[in-house]
Structure formats: C-alpha cells, structure tokens
Amino acid sequence: MALEGDIGCIINGAGLAMATMDMIQHAGGEAPRTSSTIGGGASPDRVAAAFRLVLTDKKVARHSW
C-alpha cells in the first residue's frame, strides 16, 4: 500500500502495522511510504518478496549506515 512518507515497513500483522505507523509519526517521522503485512509464520520466500516490493519504490529512503 503506497502512502506519502519515505519509510518502508514490512510487518507481520495488521495491529502491529498500525502501531508501527503510529510510533514512526510519534517519533517525528513522516507517515510510512509503504506497508507490507506478511502475516505470522511467513516463509523466507514471502519475506524476500516483501523486501523486493518495498525496495522497488524509489520514494522509500535509502540509508547507508
């Protein structure tokens, strides 16, 4: 789901997704750009697909730590 911010979230449940978005905004961040809910017990393939989906969005911030 594309939103307006620049943070990509991969989360394993709708409740956790909502709480994560709230905490990002509470900490001063913008609304997340994407939110991908993969469900509990997601397979490695499903997690990899979620990462590919989030990282294809050019508006998701890239950080070099």
Secondary structure, DSSP 8 states (H G I E B T S, - for coil): -B-SSS-EEEESSHHHHHHHHHHHHHTT----SEEEE--TT--HHHHHHHHHHHHT-TTS-----
